[in-house]
Amino acid sequence: MTTRARFIVLAGVVSVAAILTLYVASAFLALGDLTKAVQSGDRDRLAARVDFPSVRASLKEQLDDLIDRQARLHREFAANPFGRLILALAPRITDAVVDGIVTPDGIAQMLSRPLGGASGPRKHPGERFERSWSFTGSGDFEAAYTSDRDAKLTFALVFALRDFTWKVVRIDLPSEELSRRFGGRAS
């Protein structure tokens, strides 16, 4: 192999390594930026990191699943005509609730427990969250926060690369948190 060919191969390898490093680093920078936005209460900064329609759709799906699980657990409720009416109206109600809370302030409030928030003292003093992360696809990155008190209490933020920017497209809330925020009991 000639010196020129070696140089071209080396330049190609260095370029690919630089692009991959930039790609991975950009995901962690986005996560850090979102964390700082939540902790400082910076609505505009937070809004720039969240794809609100996608987050709304994912929370609606999670709430619908929670309602379905609760209905299966309490079959007598689903057998009651009034219960059936409520179950029929539930998707419309959850849509309205989710649309109302998935705002920069609402997202900051939801994430203040695992990320720490700007809104006063913590409701769960002493609780700490261990963070883990992984790339789940070529354009997807997930950060999970698990409580040191209860391993079932895991919040997950799913980022997707959109127009060269990492944005939160899904927030997976633990059943306990969904139930606490939207009524009912955790299953």
Disulfide bonds with the S-S distance in Angstrom:
none
